[in-house]
Amino acid sequence: MPRIFVVITPEQRLTILTMIIAHLQQLDVISQAQYPANATTLPPTITESIETFLGSVIPPIVPLIETSNLSILIGLMGILLDRNVLPEVAQTKVGLAFLTLFLSRSQIILNGEQVDEEEAGEWKATFDKFFAEMVGRWSEIFPPRGAWGDDVYVWQFLASVAVGAGMDQQNVLVMECRYNLPPFSPPPLRWLLTLGTVNKLWIM
């Protein structure tokens, strides 16, 4: 993947990314990456595939997302929502990596760049659709309790969601995720909003 991205045009890179997002749920790092019932680990072959994907496929994509405008993000998120079952994608490490990248980039744009009002409204509608599809399913994105040492990526994703969410949406996040908070954590909402560096693109 890194070698391919070096020799192709930005338009071709975006086409590859769009195809990945459109067929995300068909990838084994998504379709086979949900924890089996009563299990605290994934099969070793799947774990290896996930780490390989995160280490070789995602990194060359990051610069592309870092330079994407809001219109491209709206398109990518729209494709992700239309072509995949969001709650199932969000139960995987790779799925949350893509979502965190898109959401983090959107906040950088909205907070630091001049954005057309109509385009900002389109992003809000896309975000609201994304959020609505996750209502009632937020707690399912956490790994089993026995695997909680591997849940940092989940909280970084939730931080990127909370920053772009309205007050009512933030309350939903807190209500649905409150039982997953680690012991001795700060007040839930403040923790969601301050965890990690949400103004930077994140990748495991």
Beta strands, then each sheet from edge to edge (+ up, - down):
end
